[in-house]
Amino acid sequence: MECAILINEISLIAREAGERIMTYYQQTKPLNIHIKADKSPVTIADIQAHQIISKKLMQLTPEIPLLSEEDPVPWSIRRHWQRYWLIDPLDGTREFINNGEEFTVNIALINQGIAELGVIYAPVFDTLYAAENRPHHKLAWKMYDNKRQTIVCLDKNDPINVVTSKVGTDPYMAPYLHRLGHYQHQRMGSSLKFCLIAEGVAQVYPQFHPTSIWDTAAGQAIVCAAGGMVTNWQGLPLCYQPVESLLNPKYCVATVDLIKKLTPYRAVS
């Protein structure tokens, strides 16, 4: 299938999943909240979004397997995958439960360890980010109010705009921010942090907390297509070649110039 057509189809799937999520947002419907083995919450909205995405992707590309946060395929099955869908049906479930606005639908296509296509849809804002991140063709864009706008990462030296997660604190963040010097700081939920980097609103997103591969793949595709980088703290790009663990290393999302300045940061690796 032609890439442009495939991304359009993925975008429609993400919007449909987002519309289903919104039927539970700030409503009186029970969310049927359960706590998973990793201590993270899951709701009926997560499950129904997963069901919509899985069904549509299997119809669209039956030859490509799928790995979802809500259906973690055993290592024995996925260990030889080279091309697969990687999805987070509702990224930011805690934000969703608390009636926050910053949750997303994330869909990425992985090929030989690289997130080569990515779509992130923010249902509350009705805003969609998408990208083609192939070796010889990179393009990222934002869809809002029925208008498509190409987005690019932008360097900003004084002050640097830093975006971090809303959840948790750690001993590394304060010294890291001090290392930046003059900066502005914004907290945001879900994969929207990647989107802020991709569209040039922020320049650095450091992450020291554990995350899973479905949290980052779509965002990485969009950031890299927009001219930025997503690397571990040795400066190596995050890779999605199948390994048994579904967890990412600690990482940094930033413009190319800032990645060179701010990594490696071996004290946190």
Secondary structure, DSSP 8 states (H G I E B T S, - for coil): --HHHHHHHHHHHHHHHHHHHHTTTTSSS----EE-TTS-EE-HHHHHHHHHHHHHHHHH-TTS-EEETTB---HHHHTT-SEEEEEEEEE-HHHHHTT-S--EEEEEEEETTEEEEEEEEETTTTEEEEEEEETTEEEEEEEETTEEEE-------SSEEEEE-SS---TTHHHHHHHH-SEEEEE--TTHHHHHHHTTS-SEEEE-S--BHHHHHHHHHHHHHTTEEEEETTS-B---S--S--B---EEEEEHHHHHHH---GGG-
